[in-house]
Amino acid sequence: MSALIHNKKKRLLLYPLNAVLWLLFLPKKVFGKSVKFNSLPAKKILLVRLDYIGDVVMTSPSFSFIRHRFPNAKITLLTNPSAKALFNKDPRIDRIDTFNWPWGHLRTNNRFSFSLLKELLDLVFRLRREEFDLMVDFRGDMRFGLLFGLFTGAKVLVGNSRSGNKFMLDYASEYDASKHELERTLDVLACFGEVPVVSHPEIFLSEEAKLLATKHLEELLDTSSLKKLAIIAPFSSKDIKSWPLPYFEVVIKHLLTLGYKVVIVGTREDQENSASLASSFPSKVYSLAGKTSLTELAWMTSISTLVIGVDTGVLHIASCFDTPIVAIFGPTRSCEYRPYSKFSIVVDSGECRCDQLTHVKCDIQVNDYAKCMFELGPEAVIRAIQSL
């Protein structure tokens, strides 16, 4: 079983579960026919990526590979409701189903309710009626393999060995913690042939979306010019990734001296902190947290001169374009989750004393921030801006 299950309780639980799966699937492994991946005639394919927006964006090059390998297949993407907006017009995807999986560390929607369980069961039965030929789980989550592969009746199951569920899958790639997440998603598809080398993730924005986004942004910023725009993304779904807001103030002051308009982005939950940060400046700093759609935010990153932020989905969206990015890392491993773009610079403390593989909480905090992030001063980010 993979050692990449970081939670010790989960890891102990997975040992007996994997033993049961081994017993259940042993007859199939011994006596069943091996899958001929090179000639697999998949007409209906289910792609599963239920985690965060950034993770879905990093998986996007795999969508191109699957579409190229199965040009006539009907491809369904199962993802979270937020990410749906980015892939609604994606020519590689025929249909999108959504489910808001309750991840334990989130501020809201962090546990299953009766209504959410009912929604999940309805989804599984609806997917079962589709009779998928192939299910691909890019996260390598045993729960997803069981629910959306085994229980939906998909004929062939493909994923990675993150949770040690090799016995259930027809093909499981090795989960390599030294690789970037984008590269790991492509490894999952190695059974179908040589995977391509890619330079960045991919999302598709319609011209209509671009026009609407441009008009809305010009209204919000009260300007007819969106030139020399810097986006600040200070907020993440995990508090441990936070960088002190006073440090962002110093960076914004530097950007203003360079003639930038500065836009602070985030979700509705971040509106108060975003407005407070913007109010520290008399002009040219705008708080748009919770005021733009995800497609508008994506379009904004594509036309921006610079994007600066912590480890959050905004940076991964920006990495789809030729936009310079400064990414601030500490508790999370930049080798795995940095923006996958040649135009990005990672400012990494490199001094995290906690277990970066878990990146859920910090054992050493200073003023409610992870110590490694608190000690990473704004000067390092300003140097990165100057180098760009």
C-alpha positions in Angstrom: 0.0 0.0 0.0 1.2 3.5 -0.8 2.9 5.4 2.0 1.4 8.6 0.6 -1.7 8.3 2.7 -0.6 10.8 5.2 -3.2 10.5 7.9 -2.1 7.7 10.3 -5.6 6.7 11.2 -6.6 6.4 7.5 -3.4 4.5 6.8 -4.2 1.9 9.5 -7.8 1.6 8.3 -6.6 1.0 4.7 -4.5 -2.0 5.6 -7.5 -4.3 6.3 -9.6 -2.7 3.5 -6.9 -3.4 1.0 -6.6 -7.0 2.4 -10.3 -7.5 1.8 -10.0 -6.0 -1.7 -7.1 -8.4 -2.4 -9.2 -11.4 -1.5 -12.2 -10.2 -3.4 -10.4 -9.5 -6.6 -7.8 -12.3 -6.4 -10.0 -14.6 -8.6 -10.3 -11.9 -11.3 -6.6 -11.3 -11.2 -5.7 -15.0 -11.5 -8.4 -16.3 -13.8 -9.8 -13.2 -15.5 -8.8 -11.9 -18.9 -6.2 -9.2 -19.0 -7.3 -5.9 -20.4 -5.9 -5.0 -23.8 -5.4 -1.3 -23.3 -3.9 -0.7 -26.8 -7.1 -1.8 -28.5 -9.7 -0.9 -25.8 -13.0 0.0 -27.6 -14.3 2.5 -25.0 -17.4 4.3 -26.2 -18.4 5.8 -22.9 -15.8 7.2 -20.5 -16.1 8.6 -17.0 -13.3 10.9 -15.8 -13.3 11.6 -12.0 -11.6 14.7 -10.4 -13.6 15.8 -7.4 -11.1 17.8 -5.4 -10.2 21.5 -5.8 -10.3 23.8 -8.8 -6.5 23.9 -9.0 -6.4 20.1 -9.0 -9.0 19.9 -11.8 -7.0 22.5 -13.8 -3.8 20.5 -13.4 -5.6 17.4 -14.7 -6.7 19.2 -17.9 -3.9 18.0 -20.2 -5.1 14.4 -19.5 -8.4 15.4 -21.1 -6.6 16.1 -24.3 -4.9 12.8 -24.2 -8.1 10.9 -23.6 -9.9 12.8 -26.4 -7.1 12.0 -28.8 -6.9 8.3 -27.8 -10.7 7.9 -28.0 -11.9 10.4 -30.6 -15.4 9.0 -30.9 -16.1 8.3 -27.2 -18.7 10.1 -25.1 -16.6 11.6 -22.3 -18.2 12.6 -19.0 -16.3 14.6 -16.4 -17.4 14.2 -12.8 -16.0 17.2 -10.9 -17.0 19.8 -8.2 -19.6 22.4 -9.0 -17.1 25.3 -8.9 -14.8 23.7 -11.5 -17.8 23.1 -13.9 -17.8 26.7 -15.0 -14.3 26.4 -16.4 -15.0 23.3 -18.5 -18.6 23.9 -19.7 -17.4 24.9 -23.1 -14.5 22.5 -23.3 -14.5 20.7 -26.7 -12.8 17.7 -25.1 -15.7 17.0 -22.7 -19.2 15.9 -23.8 -21.0 16.1 -20.4 -20.2 17.3 -16.9 -21.7 15.9 -13.7 -21.0 17.5 -10.4 -20.8 16.5 -6.7 -19.6 18.7 -3.8 -17.5 16.2 -1.9 -17.2 17.1 1.8 -13.4 17.5 2.4 -12.7 17.4 6.2 -10.5 20.5 6.5 -12.9 22.9 4.7 -14.6 25.7 6.7 -18.0 24.6 5.3 -19.3 21.4 3.6 -16.8 19.4 5.6 -18.9 16.3 6.5 -21.6 14.2 5.0 -25.2 15.1 5.8 -28.3 12.9 5.1 -29.2 15.0 2.1 -25.6 14.9 0.8 -25.5 11.1 1.2 -28.8 10.8 -0.7 -27.4 13.0 -3.5 -24.4 10.8 -3.7 -26.5 7.6 -4.0 -28.7 9.2 -6.7 -25.5 10.2 -8.6 -24.1 6.6 -8.4 -27.3 5.1 -9.7 -27.6 7.7 -12.4 -24.0 6.9 -13.5 -24.7 3.2 -13.4 -27.4 3.6 -16.0 -24.8 5.1 -18.4 -22.9 1.7 -18.5 -19.4 3.2 -18.8 -16.7 1.2 -20.6 -13.9 3.0 -18.7 -13.6 4.9 -15.5 -10.5 7.0 -14.7 -9.9 8.3 -11.2 -7.1 10.8 -11.3 -6.9 11.3 -7.5 -6.2 7.7 -6.7 -8.9 7.7 -4.0 -10.2 4.2 -3.0 -13.6 5.8 -2.2 -13.9 7.1 -5.8 -12.8 3.8 -7.3 -15.5 2.0 -5.3 -18.3 4.4 -5.8 -17.8 5.6 -9.4 -16.0 2.6 -10.8 -17.1 -0.6 -9.0 -20.6 0.4 -8.0 -21.4 2.1 -11.3 -20.4 -1.1 -13.1 -17.7 0.5 -15.3 -16.0 -2.3 -17.3 -12.4 -1.1 -16.9 -11.0 0.9 -13.9 -7.9 3.0 -14.1 -6.3 5.2 -11.5 -3.1 5.5 -9.4 -1.9 3.7 -6.3 -2.2 6.7 -3.9 -4.5 4.7 -1.5 -3.0 1.3 -2.3 -6.1 0.2 -4.3 -4.2 -1.7 -6.9 -6.3 -4.9 -6.6 -9.5 -3.1 -7.5 -8.1 -1.4 -10.6 -7.3 -2.9 -13.9 -4.3 -0.5 -14.1 -2.8 1.6 -11.3 0.1 4.0 -11.9 2.7 4.5 -9.1 2.1 7.6 -7.0 5.4 9.4 -7.1 5.6 12.2 -4.5 8.6 13.7 -6.2 6.5 14.5 -9.4 4.3 17.4 -10.1 0.6 16.7 -9.8 0.0 17.4 -13.5 2.6 14.8 -14.4 1.0 12.3 -12.0 -2.3 12.6 -13.7 -0.7 11.9 -17.1 1.0 8.8 -15.6 -2.4 7.4 -14.9 -3.0 7.1 -18.6 0.4 5.4 -19.5 -1.5 2.2 -20.0 -2.9 3.6 -23.2 0.4 4.6 -24.8 3.1 7.1 -24.5 1.9 10.2 -22.6 2.9 13.6 -24.1 5.2 16.2 -22.5 3.2 19.3 -21.8 4.2 22.8 -20.9 1.1 24.0 -19.1 -2.5 23.1 -18.2 -5.4 24.0 -20.6 -8.7 25.6 -20.3 -11.0 27.0 -23.0 -12.7 30.3 -22.7 -15.4 31.3 -25.3 -15.3 34.6 -27.0 -18.7 35.4 -25.5 -17.3 34.8 -22.0 -14.3 37.0 -22.8 -16.5 39.9 -23.9 -18.8 39.7 -20.9 -15.8 39.4 -18.6 -14.1 42.4 -20.1 -17.2 44.5 -19.8 -17.8 43.5 -16.2 -14.2 44.1 -15.2 -14.2 47.5 -16.8 -17.3 48.4 -14.8 -16.0 47.1 -11.6 -12.6 48.9 -12.0 -14.3 52.0 -13.5 -11.8 52.1 -16.3 -11.7 51.5 -20.1 -8.1 50.2 -19.9 -7.1 46.8 -18.3 -3.4 47.3 -19.1 -0.8 46.8 -16.4 -3.0 44.8 -14.1 -1.7 42.9 -11.1 -3.8 40.2 -9.5 -3.3 39.4 -5.8 -4.6 36.0 -4.6 -3.9 36.0 -0.8 -6.5 33.4 0.2 -6.6 29.6 0.2 -9.1 26.9 1.3 -6.5 25.9 3.9 -5.5 28.4 6.5 -2.0 26.9 6.8 -1.1 28.3 3.3 -1.8 31.9 4.4 0.8 34.6 4.1 0.4 37.6 6.5 -1.8 40.3 5.0 0.6 43.1 6.2 3.2 41.5 3.9 0.8 41.7 1.0 0.4 45.4 1.8 4.1 45.9 1.4 4.1 44.1 -2.0 1.0 46.1 -3.2 2.8 49.4 -2.2 5.7 48.3 -4.4 3.4 47.5 -7.3 1.7 50.9 -7.1 5.1 52.6 -7.4 5.6 50.6 -10.6 2.3 52.0 -12.0 0.1 48.9 -11.6 -3.6 48.7 -11.0 -4.0 46.0 -8.3 -7.0 43.6 -8.0 -7.5 41.4 -4.9 -9.4 38.3 -5.6 -11.0 35.5 -3.6 -14.3 33.9 -2.7 -17.3 35.4 -0.9 -15.9 34.1 2.4 -12.8 36.3 1.7 -14.8 39.5 1.0 -14.2 41.1 4.4 -10.5 40.5 4.5 -10.1 41.5 0.9 -12.0 44.8 1.4 -9.9 45.5 4.5 -6.6 45.0 2.6 -7.8 47.2 -0.3 -9.0 50.0 2.1 -5.4 50.5 3.2 -4.8 52.3 -0.1 -6.5 55.4 -1.5 -6.7 54.4 -5.1 -5.8 51.8 -7.8 -6.4 48.9 -5.5 -9.7 47.0 -5.9 -11.3 44.3 -3.9 -13.2 41.9 -6.3 -13.4 38.9 -3.9 -16.7 37.2 -4.5 -17.7 39.7 -7.2 -16.5 37.8 -10.3 -17.5 34.5 -11.8 -14.8 31.8 -12.2 -14.7 32.4 -16.0 -14.3 36.1 -15.5 -11.5 35.4 -13.1 -9.9 33.1 -15.6 -10.1 35.7 -18.3 -8.7 38.3 -15.9 -5.6 36.2 -15.2 -5.1 35.7 -19.0 -4.8 39.5 -19.6 -3.0 40.4 -16.4 0.6 41.6 -16.4 1.3 39.7 -13.2 -0.4 37.3 -10.7 0.9 37.0 -7.1 -0.5 34.6 -4.5 -0.3 31.7 -2.2 -0.8 28.1 -3.2 -4.4 28.5 -4.5 -6.5 27.7 -7.6 -6.1 31.2 -9.0 -2.4 30.5 -9.7 -3.2 27.3 -11.5 -5.7 29.0 -13.7 -3.2 31.7 -14.5 -0.7 29.0 -15.5 -2.9 28.1 -18.4 -1.8 31.3 -20.1 1.5 33.2 -20.7 1.0 35.3 -17.5 4.0 35.8 -15.2 3.2 34.3 -11.8 4.9 34.7 -8.4 3.8 31.8 -6.1 4.4 31.9 -2.4 5.0 28.5 -0.8 5.9 27.2 2.6 3.9 24.3 4.2 3.0 22.7 0.8 5.5 21.1 -1.5 6.2 23.3 -4.4 7.7 20.5 -6.4 4.2 18.9 -6.5 1.8 21.9 -6.5 3.6 24.9 -8.0 2.0 26.6 -11.0 3.0 24.5 -14.0 4.3 27.2 -16.2 7.6 28.5 -17.5 6.4 32.0 -16.6 6.2 31.3 -12.9 8.6 32.0 -10.1 8.2 30.1 -6.8 9.2 31.9 -3.6 9.6 29.0 -1.2 10.7 29.3 2.4 12.3 25.9 2.3 12.2 25.7 6.1 9.0 24.0 6.9 9.5 22.0 10.1 6.1 20.2 9.9 5.2 17.3 7.7 4.7 18.9 4.3 3.0 15.8 3.1 0.0 16.4 5.3 -0.2 20.2 4.9 -3.4 20.4 7.1 -2.1 22.1 10.2 1.1 23.7 11.4 2.8 22.5 14.6 4.8 25.7 14.9 2.7 28.9 14.5 3.6 32.5 14.9 0.7 35.0 15.2 -1.7 32.4 13.8 0.5 31.8 10.7 2.6 28.9 9.8 6.1 29.7 11.1 7.7 29.2 7.7 5.2 31.6 6.0 5.6 34.2 8.8 9.4 34.2 8.4 9.2 34.5 4.6 9.2 38.3 4.4 7.9 40.5 1.6 11.4 41.3 0.4 11.7 37.9 -1.3 8.5 38.4 -3.2 9.6 41.9 -4.3 12.9 40.5 -5.6 10.9 37.9 -7.6 8.8 40.8 -9.1 12.0 42.7 -10.0 13.4 39.6 -11.7 10.4 39.3 -13.9 
